[in-house]
Amino acid sequence: MRPFLAASAIFTRTIAAKAARPSRKSRGLAATLLRVLLVSLPPLAMAACTTAGPATQAKGEAVPAVSSDYASMYSAIDDRGTVIPALDVSKMNKRNLRQVVDYKTDQPVGTIVVDPHARFLYLVMEGGKAMRYGVGVAKAGLEYQGDADIARKASWPNWTPTPNMIRRDPQRYQKWAGGMEGGIRNPLGARALYLYKNGQDTLYRIHGTNEPWSIGKSVSSGCIRLLNHDIIDLHRRVPKGSRVVVLDAAQSGKGEKI
């Protein structure tokens, strides 16, 4: 702190000496000393002017520039009285944001292809294109693989943890054994697509999330989660009966060059 105190003392004496006879030169000198003082302040002195807390960006990890179009795409939404907050896309990895990409697949238009290993969901479009969404997926050993159909769609769905989830973590899930009403704090988020196979509920869902930081990671308990803005978009695009294909590790990454 001594360099800081010495610089402060010099700055104070200079301003006091010049105060009685202010001139253009003295004002310029004062401004120069102020700039030097601020630049040379030690971290401890500057700490009082900053908000304490963990950094939102990993050390050494650059955040790609994001266009203003994304800021509009992920602005706040008033969804029938429930407000979905805007996302600060400047702090998000662009790869996890919704975008049209070149995609090679044998699946017909309208098929949802989930690549849990690449952390992407693709909605197959015409002309070798797909709408790509960043997703969060199940922890290792819990991933769903294979095909299914969307048998049900819901807005602001209720959520009930599965018996396996309650057994794995009763402290966290037991209190919701009777279900949680839909809302901004609900783990299923703004929309849910319910996956069935051969008429049977697989207990897997494509849904929103109240944890946007989880997109692009392997954290979800058995489901495929999207940003709330993105699940609303996907929910609008796909009808009931749409086919869903979840790729395995051997199939991962073959449709798109990243």
Secondary structure, DSSP 8 states (H G I E B T S, - for coil): -HHHHHHHHHHHHHHHHHHSS--HHHHHHHHHHHHHHHHH--HHHHGGGS--S--SS-TT-------HHHHHHTS-EEETTEEE----GGGS-GGGS-EEEE---SS-TT-EEEETTTTEEEEE-STTEEEEEE-BEE-TT----EEEEEEEEEES--B---HHHHHH-HHHHGGGTT-B--STTSTTTTEEEEEEETTEEEEEEEE--S-GGGTTSEEESSSEE--HHHHHHHHHH--TT-EEEE--TTTTT-S---
